[in-house]
Amino acid sequence: MRTKTLLLFAAVLTLFSNTASSQFNVRYRPTDVVTWSDSVRLTWKNFRVSTSDEIGAKSITHVILDVIPFERKEGNTVFSDRIATVNLVRSKSPYDPIKCDKWDLRYSQLIFDIAELSLRDVLTEDQTNPSTEYRYDTNFDRLYNARLNALKLCTADGQDSAAFLSLEKEVHDRLAATPKHSIYSYLNNNFIDSITNASSVLDFHIGYANANVLGSHRSDFKSFHGMNWGFSLHRKKFRYDLDWEMYEGKFLKESLWYDPELDYTWTANEKVMMLVIKCGLGYSFLTANHRFRITPNAGFSFSDLSQSFTPQNEAPKTNKEKSSSLPGGAGGYCGVDFDWIIRQHVTPMDMYAHTLRFKVFGLYNGHPLLNGPWTLNLGLSYVLTDKTLFRTR
């Protein structure tokens, strides 16, 4: 029974290992592949000796495209990248040491070079005409197979030496003139600036808010406390904001507007709620280390007030509160936001970031019942940058 259990556990472990490997694009052992390099040429040691059932072919050059994802960290930024390489698979590339010579090795090397050139052309095409639907594997297979068939046809499968030498020189010259790319060839902090300058980025923010009336002369006034939330759209270095601020404060009877038609029971717990909706425009300055951002901003606002009270005709035991609307008002605001970017994750098509934002602004509300037409507002928010809305490169 114990033996069967161990065998079952080993089978499950083996199955899990194979599944995990496939997720990371590991199709062959590292010792079984040779990655193309302009400084290292193929030798027959990169192939394997053919078996008796492979006598029909002098040599076979089996090339695959491999795309390897990886991440690189720089300070508070994580760059996601993918490197594309063409590899020769040794286990699938046999040769006959009796039939093969140096000319056959040059022919295999030319096939390898054509595969590398095809990859560079595919990546260059995507750099020039980016598309979110671009399929590197499909386009590489199409271009490489077309060129491989043309090579075999043009050189009579390597037998026409003049045609072979001419094509070999052409491929070498094109490799020298064609830059080598990764699929995402950016990997520098300037890319963050390119996102700021060339793309639209959406973020959501939520946090604590505080408002203090300026010009107050009554000792019974206390600051408003509450929360803020909203959205920001970044386009180039401009930022468009839509914010909601909700505050709660406590006042005595003489501090606020009083409706003589309502019957109040004033207590120390009377509350005033204030809702402020802001729509504004800012301009962001990103510091050199991409950790701090300063954004002066200004715009329009609308504020609405309501106060809670307990009517005298309610039974004392119920203590049921009701609400009375106070006059709302339109105004404006101006201020500045200070962002500390805790962590950001950048790819060529989007950017995710976690940020703490401290904001300070003056808000004109025009409410004389607040003992002053201006409030000094402070806030601390957590900002989640969702992603870029449009591809940037």
N, C-alpha and C positions, 0 to 999 in steps of 0.2 A: 504494500500500500504506500509506504514511504517512497519507494523507488518511482512509482507511477506519479506521485505528487511532484517529485523533483523533476521528472521528465516533462510534465505539463508546465511547470514553472519555467524551465529552460526554453521550451517552445514559445511561450508567451513573451519571454524576455528577448528571444531572437526576433520575433515578429515586431516587437516594439522598436528594436534597434534598427531594423530595415526601414520601418516607417519614418523614424526620425531622420535617418540619413537622406531619404528621398526629399524630405522637406527642405533640406539645406543644399539641394542640388549636387550632392556628392554621388556621382554615378560611377566613378572609377577611383581606385586608390591613387594617392599622389605619386607613388612610384611607377604607376602605369601610364602616366600622361607626360608629355613634353610640351611645354608652352612655347609658342613662337617667340623668337628673340632675334633682333637684327645683329647681335654680336655673337650668337652661338648658332652654328650651322649643324644640320643633321649629320649623324654618322650611322653606320649600320648597327651600332650598339643600341640605338633608339628603336630599332625594330626587333622582332623575334624571328628566330629561325623557323621556316615553314615546315609543316608536317607533310607526310606522304600524300594526303588527300588534297593538298594545295599546290600540286606540281604544275597545274595549268598556268599559274601566274608567277612571274618573276618577283614582283613586289607589289604590295598594296599599301597605299597611304590613306589611313582612315583618320579624318579630321572632324572634330566636333567644335561647336560653339559653347562656351561655358560663361555664365553670368553669375558673378559672386557678389552678394550684398555684404556691406560692412558699414560700420559707423565710426566716426572720428570725433573726439571731444576736444573743444578748444574753449577753456574757461566755462562760461555758462551756456555755451552753444554746442549742440550735437548735430553734426552733419551726417546725413545718410547718403551713401554713395553706392554705386554698383559698378564693378569693373568687368568688362567683357574681354575674354581672351579666346584665341583659337588654339586648340590642343591636338596633338597627335596621340592617339591611343595605341600604345605599344602592343597590347594583347590582341588587337584587331588589325595590326599592320605587319603581316609576315613578309619574309623575303627568302629567296633561295640563294645561299652563298655561292653555289656553283654557277648559276646562270647570271647573277647580278654583278655589275661592275660600277666604276665611278660615274659613268654616264647615267646609269639608272638612278644612282643616288642624287645626281643633279636634277633629274626629272622629278623625283620625289620632293626635293627641296623646292622646286618651282611650284608644285601643287600646294605645298605648305605656304609659300609666299602669296600665291593667288588667294588663298583663304584669308590671310591677314589683310591683304588689300581690299578684299570684299567687305570685311568687317569695318575697316576704316571708312570705306565709301558709304556704308549703311549709316554709321554714326555721324559722318559729316552731313549726310542728307537730313538727318533728324535735327542737327544743330542749325541747319539753314532753314528748314521748313518743319518746325516742331509740331507734333500732333500727339494728343493724349492717347490716341488709338494706335500709335506706331508699334508694330510687332517686329522686334529685332530678330528673333529667331526665324520667323517666316521670310522676312526680306533678305536675311543672310543666306538662307538655304536657296532661295530663288536665284540670287545673284551668283553665289559660289558655284552652284550646279551648272548654270549657264556658261560660266567662264571655264569650268572644268571640261565640259563637253566641247567647247570651242578649242581648248588646248589639245585635246585628243584628236579632233578633226584636223586642226591646222598643222600639227606636227606628226600626223600619222601615228599617234600613240607613242611619240618620242623618237620615231625612226627618221624623220626629216630633220637633220642636224641644223641646216641653215635656218629653217623656220623656227626651230627650237631656240637657237641663239638669239635671234631677233626678238622673239617673245620674251625671253629671259631678261634681256636688256630693258625692254619696255616696262616690264613689271618692276624691276629694280629701280628704275628712274621714277616711276609713279609712287613707289613706297617712300622714296626719299623726299618727294614733293608733297605727300599727303600726311597731315598731322595725325598723331596717334591720340585717340580719345578714350576716356572712360565713357560709359553711357551717361553719367552725370559728371561732366567735367567742369566743376565750379570750385568746390572745396576751398573757399577763402571767405574772409569776413566781408569782402566787397559785395558778395552775393546778397547779404542782408540789406545793404544799401540799395541794391538793384530791386529787391522786393519793395522797399519803402518808396522807391522812385518810379517803379514801372508797373506795379500791380495793385489790386484792390484786396485789402485784408479786413476781415470782420472780426470784432471781438465783443465779448459780453462781460460786463463788470457788475459787481454787487458788493455792498459793504456798509460801513457805519457813516452817518451824517450828523452834523451839528450846525445849528444856526443861532446867531446872536444878534439881537436887534441893536443897531447903532442909533445913538441919540436918545436912548431911554433915560428918563429922569425919575422913574418910580422904583422904589426899592422892592416892590413885590414881583418884579419881572424875573423870570428864570429862563435859561437857555432852552431852546428846542433840541431834542435828541431824537434820532430815528435812523432810517436806512436810506440808501440810494441804490439804484440799479438802472441799467440801460444798455445801449448798444453804441458802438462806434464803427464807422467805416473809414478805413485809411485808403486814400488814393494819392499816390506819389507821397509828398510830405504833408499833405493836407489831411485833416481828420474831421469828419462830420459826426456830431454827437446827438443822440436822442436819450435824454435822462429823465428819470423820475426821482424826486426827493420827497420822502414822507417823514414828517416830524410830529412830535407830541410835546406839549409844554403845559405848565400849570400857572394859572393866574388867579388873582382875586377879582372880585366883582368890578371894582373901579378901573381895572386895567383894560377891560374890553367893552366892546359895543354891547349895549343892553337894550333888549326889545321889551318895551313896557307892556305889550300884549301877552307876553309869556310870564308865567309865575315861577320864579326860581327859588330853590332852596340852596343858597350858596354855602359851600363847605370848602375845606382846604384841599379837596380832591377834584375840584373842577378842572377839566382838561380842555385844551385847545389843540385840534389837529390841523396841520397845514400840509397840503399837497402842492408840490411845485413841479411843473413840467418844463423842461428846458430843451431848446433846439439851437445848436450853435456850430461854429466852425473854429478849428484850431490849426496851428502850424507847428509841426514837431521838429525838434532838433535832437539828433541822436549823437551821443558822445562817441569818442574814438574807440573805446573798448566795447561798445555795443551792450553795455549793462545799464545805462541810464538814459532817460529820454525826458526832455523838457518841452511842454506844449502850452504856450499861451493860447487862450481861447476866449470867445465872446459870442453872444447870441441873444435870442429872445426867450422870455419866460412867461408863464402864466401860473398864478398861485390861487389856491382855493382854501378857505378856512371854514372850520366847523367847530362848535363847542358842545361839550357834553354837560348835561344838567339833570337834576332830579326834581320833577314837578312836586309842588306842595300837596297836590291832591292824591299823590301816590301814598300807599301805606308805608310807614317807616320800615316795616319788616321786609318789604319787597326790594326797596332801594333800587328801583328800576331806572336806568339812565335813558335819556332821550338825547337827540342831537338837534341842534339849531344851526342852519347855514348862515355864514357871515359873508359879506360882500367879497367876491373874488376880484382879481386885478391882473392886468397885463403889465409887463415891465421888461427889463433886460438884465444882463449880467456880464461880467468880465472877470477873468481870473487866470490861473496858471496851474497846470498839473505836473507833478513830478513822478515819473515812473521808474521803479527799480525792477529790472527784468531778472527774475530769479533763474529761469531756465527756458531755453527755446530750442526747438527741434526744426531743422531746416532741410528741405528737399527742394529740387528744382521746381516742383509744381505747387508746393504749399509750405506753410510755416506754422508751427504750433508753439505757443509761448505761455508761460505763467508769470504774472507780473503783480507787484504791489503798487498801487497808485495813491499818492497823497494829493489832495486837491484843496485849493483855497480860492474863493471867489466872492466878489461883492454882488449882491442881488438887490435890485430895486423892485419893491413890491407895491409901494404906494398906499399902504394901509395905515392910516393915522391911528387906528386902534391898537397897532403894535408899538406905539410910542416912537416910531421912527420909520421913514420910508425905505431905509436900507437895512439889510442884514449881512453880517459877515459869516460866511459858510465855510465849514471845514469838512473834510471827508477822508476816509481811508477805505480803499476798495481792493478786492481781488479781481484781477483781470485775466480772463481766459481768451487767448487769441485762437479762433477756431481754425481757419486756414485761408490761404489765398483763394480768391474766387476765379482767377484767370491764370493760366500758365504764363510764366514770366520770360522764358527764354525762347 
